[in-house]
Amino acid sequence: VGNWSGTGEDYYYCVGNTAGSVNIIPWTYAGDSTHFSVSSVLPDGSEYFISVKSGENGTAISSDGCTVDRTPASSSVKALPDSVDINFTVSWEGTDNLSGIKEYKVQYKKEDSLFVEWQTTSDTSASFTGIPGTKYYFRSIAIDNAGNEEAWPDGVDDSTRVKTQSDSIYILVPNVAYLKITDSTQVNTKKDTTTLKGKA
């Protein structure tokens, strides 16, 4: 689709692979319309220019070059360790050889559950907080700057399991999500100081 602005009533347009050229669409009468659509398929990666003039003998004005991009980007979540602490980082990456990646979408799920939307961002990593003993699965897609959106994969990109209490000991403390108990961890209260010991 090409469009322009103006107050004329006698527009012509053409499309070519250089400014002012007519090798893709020759000069075509548009009347008072200020837009047109191209039904022919231009190959991916090709650059084209739209030129417009008011009146058959008017001075043509050409657009900047536009690159055709109908190919979605590709992405994936980077490999995760087999087991992780309760707070861990998930990273992803992607490629797009034409217009470039605009943003990513990342989903996660637990075992025997549906995927949940987690991130829509231009960043390539984020911190995730899990539940001890739970296995999490992750997958991603990318959207490029031309608006092409990668299809969600049927499976997952990677998975990891949050360490259980046999690996690390956690207790729930007010105003703190989880507290990991190491060989010597002090929990301060208003009344006293309690030392807890556990397997790290």
Disulfide bonds with the S-S distance in Angstrom:
none
